[in-house]
Amino acid sequence: MRLHTYFRSSAAWRVRIAIALKNVTAEPVFVDLLRGGGEQFRLEYRAKNPVGLVPTLEVEAGRGLIQSLAIIE
């Protein structure tokens, strides 16, 4: 699993806490929301999350969850 996250995002922070409490390991992939106008708008990221927000939890290639509450549940 890979968690696309940003250190200042409160939604991503909640997801990271929930993942830690559930003893689940997810490889963090940091998406810089400021660099170059926002990495979340790049085509590679938009293919994972069409909304262009963080966090995104990639469960397997091509499949993932894009809402923080859905990830937490």
N, CA and C atoms as a LAMMPS dump frame, in Angstrom:
ITEM: TIMESTEP
0
ITEM: NUMBER OF ATOMS
219
ITEM: BOX BOUNDS ff ff ff
-5.0000000000000000e+02 5.0000000000000000e+02
-5.0000000000000000e+02 5.0000000000000000e+02
-5.0000000000000000e+02 5.0000000000000000e+02
ITEM: ATOMS id mol type element x y z
1 1 1 N 0.839 -1.176 0
2 1 2 C 0 0 0
3 1 3 C 0.883 1.237 0
4 2 1 N 0.375 2.242 -0.665
5 2 2 C 1.07 3.524 -0.717
6 2 3 C 0.09 4.63 -0.343
7 3 1 N 0.529 5.509 0.549
8 3 2 C -0.293 6.633 0.974
9 3 3 C 0.287 7.909 0.4
10 4 1 N -0.447 8.536 -0.495
11 4 2 C -0.037 9.829 -1.053
12 4 3 C -0.511 10.888 -0.075
13 5 1 N 0.423 11.662 0.451
14 5 2 C 0.126 12.546 1.56
15 5 3 C 0.881 13.859 1.441
16 6 1 N 0.506 14.824 2.278
17 6 2 C 1.198 16.104 2.385
18 6 3 C 1.26 16.442 3.873
19 7 1 N 2.391 16.935 4.323
20 7 2 C 2.608 17.106 5.764
21 7 3 C 1.704 18.15 6.404
22 8 1 N 1.185 19.105 5.66
23 8 2 C 0.331 20.143 6.238
24 8 3 C -1.158 19.856 6.083
25 9 1 N -1.518 18.774 5.461
26 9 2 C -2.923 18.455 5.227
27 9 3 C -3.529 17.822 6.477
28 10 1 N -4.591 18.427 7
29 10 2 C -5.23 17.874 8.2
30 10 3 C -5.924 16.546 7.895
31 11 1 N -6.483 16.399 6.702
32 11 2 C -7.121 15.132 6.332
33 11 3 C -6.077 14.025 6.233
34 12 1 N -4.934 14.318 5.64
35 12 2 C -3.862 13.324 5.541
36 12 3 C -3.308 12.995 6.925
37 13 1 N -3.274 13.979 7.806
38 13 2 C -2.798 13.757 9.178
39 13 3 C -3.713 12.762 9.898
40 14 1 N -5.025 12.939 9.769
41 14 2 C -5.976 12.011 10.388
42 14 3 C -5.787 10.595 9.854
43 15 1 N -5.56 10.487 8.546
44 15 2 C -5.359 9.168 7.94
45 15 3 C -4.078 8.531 8.471
46 16 1 N -3.007 9.298 8.572
47 16 2 C -1.747 8.753 9.086
48 16 3 C -1.907 8.27 10.525
49 17 1 N -2.662 9.004 11.339
50 17 2 C -2.919 8.586 12.717
51 17 3 C -3.712 7.28 12.736
52 18 1 N -4.771 7.203 11.941
53 18 2 C -5.605 5.993 11.909
54 18 3 C -4.812 4.792 11.43
55 19 1 N -3.975 4.975 10.432
56 19 2 C -3.139 3.879 9.929
57 19 3 C -2.19 3.386 11.013
58 20 1 N -1.611 4.326 11.757
59 20 2 C -0.703 3.944 12.839
60 20 3 C -1.446 3.207 13.953
61 21 1 N -2.637 3.677 14.307
62 21 2 C -3.415 3.03 15.366
63 21 3 C -3.862 1.628 14.978
64 22 1 N -4.089 1.409 13.691
65 22 2 C -4.521 0.09 13.215
66 22 3 C -3.352 -0.837 12.911
67 23 1 N -2.135 -0.364 13.164
68 23 2 C -0.912 -1.139 12.892
69 23 3 C -0.821 -1.605 11.445
70 24 1 N -1.191 -0.73 10.543
71 24 2 C -1.101 -0.991 9.109
72 24 3 C 0.103 -0.225 8.584
73 25 1 N 0.847 -0.851 7.709
74 25 2 C 1.986 -0.151 7.127
75 25 3 C 1.629 0.298 5.712
76 26 1 N 1.89 1.542 5.454
77 26 2 C 1.674 2.119 4.129
78 26 3 C 2.895 2.967 3.795
79 27 1 N 3.441 2.738 2.634
80 27 2 C 4.604 3.516 2.19
81 27 3 C 4.159 4.943 1.89
82 28 1 N 4.755 5.943 2.557
83 28 2 C 4.347 7.317 2.288
84 28 3 C 4.948 7.832 0.976
85 29 1 N 4.101 8.483 0.209
86 29 2 C 4.526 9.165 -1.019
87 29 3 C 4.097 10.612 -0.834
88 30 1 N 5.072 11.504 -0.758
89 30 2 C 4.763 12.89 -0.454
90 30 3 C 4.453 13.672 -1.721
91 31 1 N 3.294 14.346 -1.703
92 31 2 C 2.818 15.163 -2.812
93 31 3 C 2.931 16.608 -2.35
94 32 1 N 3.776 17.386 -3.004
95 32 2 C 3.963 18.78 -2.616
96 32 3 C 2.863 19.618 -3.262
97 33 1 N 2.011 20.205 -2.44
98 33 2 C 0.89 20.984 -2.942
99 33 3 C 1.286 22.38 -3.386
100 34 1 N 2.532 22.759 -3.17
101 34 2 C 2.982 24.1 -3.521
102 34 3 C 3.988 24.126 -4.669
103 35 1 N 4.847 23.139 -4.745
104 35 2 C 5.925 23.127 -5.734
105 35 3 C 5.372 23.063 -7.158
106 36 1 N 5.834 23.957 -8.001
107 36 2 C 5.46 23.947 -9.408
108 36 3 C 3.973 24.122 -9.654
109 37 1 N 3.302 24.85 -8.798
110 37 2 C 1.869 25.049 -8.963
111 37 3 C 1.025 23.93 -8.372
112 38 1 N 1.67 22.95 -7.768
113 38 2 C 0.957 21.859 -7.111
114 38 3 C 1.124 20.542 -7.844
115 39 1 N 1.818 19.61 -7.193
116 39 2 C 2.041 18.295 -7.798
117 39 3 C 0.745 17.503 -7.92
118 40 1 N -0.282 17.878 -7.159
119 40 2 C -1.555 17.163 -7.222
120 40 3 C -2.279 17.395 -8.545
121 41 1 N -1.837 18.374 -9.336
122 41 2 C -2.462 18.649 -10.622
123 41 3 C -1.766 17.949 -11.784
124 42 1 N -0.668 17.261 -11.511
125 42 2 C 0.024 16.537 -12.577
126 42 3 C -0.82 15.362 -13.052
127 43 1 N -0.674 15.021 -14.311
128 43 2 C -1.462 13.936 -14.901
129 43 3 C -1.246 12.605 -14.2
130 44 1 N -0.007 12.334 -13.742
131 44 2 C 0.27 11.067 -13.062
132 44 3 C -0.54 10.95 -11.781
133 45 1 N -0.639 12.048 -11.032
134 45 2 C -1.405 12.007 -9.788
135 45 3 C -2.899 12.012 -10.068
136 46 1 N -3.34 12.785 -11.059
137 46 2 C -4.766 12.844 -11.386
138 46 3 C -5.291 11.503 -11.885
139 47 1 N -4.405 10.653 -12.395
140 47 2 C -4.823 9.309 -12.787
141 47 3 C -5.173 8.479 -11.545
142 48 1 N -4.525 8.764 -10.428
143 48 2 C -4.794 8.063 -9.17
144 48 3 C -5.981 8.68 -8.438
145 49 1 N -6.076 10.004 -8.477
146 49 2 C -7.131 10.731 -7.787
147 49 3 C -7.635 11.839 -8.711
148 50 1 N -8.719 11.613 -9.434
149 50 2 C -9.214 12.596 -10.396
150 50 3 C -9.583 13.939 -9.776
151 51 1 N -9.893 13.959 -8.498
152 51 2 C -10.241 15.202 -7.819
153 51 3 C -8.993 16.055 -7.584
154 52 1 N -7.834 15.418 -7.452
155 52 2 C -6.579 16.126 -7.247
156 52 3 C -6.356 16.565 -5.817
157 53 1 N -6.849 15.799 -4.87
158 53 2 C -6.669 16.124 -3.457
159 53 3 C -5.837 15.051 -2.774
160 54 1 N -5.318 15.362 -1.599
161 54 2 C -4.65 14.374 -0.77
162 54 3 C -5.517 14.161 0.452
163 55 1 N -5.519 13.021 1.055
164 55 2 C -4.703 11.846 0.802
165 55 3 C -5.34 10.921 -0.23
166 56 1 N -4.509 10.053 -0.765
167 56 2 C -4.943 8.955 -1.616
168 56 3 C -4.237 7.7 -1.127
169 57 1 N -4.991 6.649 -0.902
170 57 2 C -4.412 5.382 -0.489
171 57 3 C -4.505 4.417 -1.658
172 58 1 N -3.343 4.07 -2.213
173 58 2 C -3.283 3.081 -3.286
174 58 3 C -3.247 1.703 -2.645
175 59 1 N -4.287 0.928 -2.857
176 59 2 C -4.353 -0.415 -2.29
177 59 3 C -3.584 -1.379 -3.173
178 60 1 N -3.772 -1.26 -4.472
179 60 2 C -3.021 -2.036 -5.46
180 60 3 C -2.971 -1.184 -6.726
181 61 1 N -2.187 -1.6 -7.687
182 61 2 C -2.016 -0.805 -8.902
183 61 3 C -3.361 -0.525 -9.561
184 62 1 N -3.656 0.755 -9.734
185 62 2 C -4.89 1.135 -10.391
186 62 3 C -6.112 1.22 -9.496
187 63 1 N -5.983 0.838 -8.227
188 63 2 C -7.122 0.868 -7.307
189 63 3 C -6.735 1.614 -6.041
190 64 1 N -7.646 2.433 -5.563
191 64 2 C -7.339 3.157 -4.351
192 64 3 C -8.547 3.861 -3.774
193 65 1 N -8.332 4.472 -2.627
194 65 2 C -9.359 5.254 -1.941
195 65 3 C -8.915 6.705 -1.935
196 66 1 N -9.868 7.629 -2.186
197 66 2 C -9.477 9.024 -2.323
198 66 3 C -10.129 9.943 -1.3
199 67 1 N -10.924 9.397 -0.4
200 67 2 C -11.57 10.2 0.652
201 67 3 C -10.974 9.786 2.001
202 68 1 N -10.631 10.758 2.823
203 68 2 C -9.977 10.442 4.096
204 68 3 C -10.859 9.561 4.995
205 69 1 N -12.158 9.85 5.071
206 69 2 C -13.028 9.039 5.928
207 69 3 C -13.16 7.61 5.404
208 70 1 N -13.193 7.451 4.101
209 70 2 C -13.251 6.108 3.533
210 70 3 C -11.965 5.337 3.834
211 71 1 N -10.854 6.022 3.782
212 71 2 C -9.57 5.381 4.094
213 71 3 C -9.546 4.967 5.568
214 72 1 N -10.002 5.823 6.442
215 72 2 C -10.009 5.552 7.871
216 72 3 C -10.919 4.368 8.201
217 73 1 N -12.063 4.303 7.558
218 73 2 C -12.983 3.191 7.819
219 73 3 C -12.389 1.899 7.328
